[in-house]
């Protein structure tokens, strides 16, 4: 067996590697998963017949399985909590396979109570789980982990389902020949960059990144629920930039740009999280060496999810990290009504925030084309608070109507994608890239 790269795929998405190198790292780990799968002995699964779901001999409903270690208090469940129960049971039968034990959280309990079939397989071996999936006649199997903690990608390497899909957990290519599709969108994974993915690209309308705020966090919209800056030791008299990403996403180039912004707009400050706490002193020292005043960098502790979203509204503008964007944190701040300044590059993880911004309807005002444009935009907003307030007002007014926060609409489009995958499989054209349109004649959910 070839030696695994010392850099893991999840770390590679945040490093300044060329996209092709990132793909090769993922391929090596995908091959390793095949080796792990082989240790369970030969596996031979009979897949469901290639028959239209609603046709004669068909199952009547498409059987879809989700595999994840993150059904619980985890960003994935914060974002997808309603999705599993929102599927139209007239057309789709949903199975959730939990790779982790219950953490007793509201998110685990909610998913377990709302989905049609919830199976805790945390105590079972991977080969047994794969056989269960096969015996349930799953037609479309979704990997919600990718190369993240708790993943058991060897299950997918055993190919228990005829169509296998990567979504959400890992913002990059799996490099796996046993994963057929990646659910993404045209901005995040444009067709001209399809060569940096091993999967066929399925382009969702608007934005591929789902969220659950309209169902779970409408309290943020109530003026009475808004916190005060003084509650967190934040300055009342300064223009406040923020970045709530984990500190590993901050590379020297973007931090120097932030320092330039702070020096050019001296009546502003930057709000960061102790995420981890060890980074605070190092970033403070780096900023001081760049000539930034100590009172212009403010750190606070990480907060619980609901509090985090509410207090995000205290910022004026969120500054994104280009090498690995705000993903969950990007949706958090947009739901709080805070504009983002982002700079997309080539890899998937560098383009998610841009897609989020465009799905609000105001991406042109938030997505930049160069680091210089990024810096100028930030300085311009800091020096023209009325301009920033106008953008904030537009984002806030669009939250209940824009595609980004319309979970029901998003789930219907995902169902269209699943049926398209199955219909391609039935006609032996599987797999091939396609773009989902909100058109029932081209993408029927049956």
Secondary structure, 3 states (H helix, E strand, C coil): CCCCCCCCHHHHCCCCCCHHHHHHHHHHHHHHHHHHHHCCCCCCCCCCCCCCCCCCCCCCCEEEEEEECCCCCCHHHHHHCCHHHHCCCCCEEEEEEECCCCCCCHHHHHHHHHCCEEEECCCCCHHHHHHHHHHCCCCEEEECCCCCCCCCCHHHHCCCCCEEEECCCCCCCCCCCCCCEEEEECCCCCHHHHHHCCCEEEEECCCCCCCCHHHHCHHHHCHHHCCCHHHHCCCCCCEEEEECCCHHHCCHHHHHHHHHHHHHCCCEEEEEECCCCCHHHHHHHHHHHCCCCHHHEEEECCCCHHHHHHHHCCCCEEECCCCCCCCHHHHHHHHCCCEEEEECCCCHHHCHHHHHHHHHCCHHHCEECCHHHHHHHHHHHHHCHHHHHHHHHHHHHHCCCCHHHCHHHHHHHHHHHHHHHHHHHHCCCCCCCEECCCCCCCCCCC
